[in-house]
Amino acid sequence: MRIYPRDSWPFKIIEEPAVTQCIASARAKWPRFDDIWDGLVWLIAHGGHKIGAEERKFGGIGHYVYTYIGDVTVGFPRIVVVCKWTPEAFVLRLLLVSDPTD
């Protein structure tokens, strides 16, 4: 489990262990994974509960899904992240990383 304690961020980000493991695997396959991952984490920390349409919420109050479709030409994978919002933090609960779709 990893915690992103950024003093200037409105919300703390906490990774569940399965997400941390998936990140390690993604880095091995996609050398530019961190370029897009850092941006996604920043967006979530700065109001992930306000990003996107209502249909991004699921499974009761506080769960959100974000999908980055990826771009094979620049080496970015498709990333799907599921997180749960609490008043103190966003908890990253599930991460799926795959080849981008056409």
N, C-alpha and C positions, 0 to 999 in steps of 0.2 A: 504494500500500500504506500502511496506517495501523496503528499500534501503540497499544494502550490500556495505557500503563504506570501502573497504579494501585498505589501503594505499599501500600495496605491489602488489596489483592486477592490471594488465594492463587495465581492463575494470570494470566499476561499473555495478552492477546488480540491476535492479529495478523490483519489482513484481507488477503486476496489482492487484487490490483488489480481483478479483475472484481467483487468484492463491493463495493469502494469505489465503482465506477461505478454499480452497481445501487442503492446507497444514495442517490446523488445523484439518480437518476431517480425513486426512490420519494419522496424529499422534495418533488420538483416536483409530483407527482400527489397525494400524501397529506400535507397540512399537519401532521397529528398523528403522522406516522411515527416521529419521534424519541422520542415519549412511550413507545411500546411497544418500540422498538429498544433504548433505554437499559436497560430492564428485562430484555430477553432477553440482552444482553451481560453484564449483572451476574450473572444466573443461571448462564450458562456459565462465567464467571470464578470463580464460587464453587462449582465442582464439577459442571460439565456432564457429566462422565463418570459421575456418580451419579444424575442426574435422569432420571426416566422408567423405562420397562420395558426389558428386554433387547432386545426387537425393534427398538428405536430404533438399535441398532448395526448397521452394515452394512459390506461391502467390506473385510473383514479387521479386524484389531485396530486400534482407535483412531479409527474414523470413527463419527460420531453425526449423527442427523437430529432436528431440533426443528421442530415446526409449531405456529404460533399461528393459530387459525382466523379471527381477525379479527371485527370487529363494525361493520357499515355504519352503524348508528345513532349511533355515537360517532366515526366516521371512522377506524377502524383497519383496515388491509388484512390480508389473509392473508399470513403470512410463513413461509417454509420456509428454514431455514439448515442447511447441512451443514458440519460442522467436524471437524478431525482433532486428536486429543489427543496431546501429547507431554509428557514430565515437566516441561518448562519453560513450555509455553504451549498454548493452543488456537488453531489456525489456522482461520480462517473461509474455507472453500474455495468455497462456492457459496451464493448467495442468490437466492430467487425471491419476488417480491412481486406480489400479484394482488388482484383484487376478492375480498371474503370470500364464502364459499359460504353458502347458506341452510341 
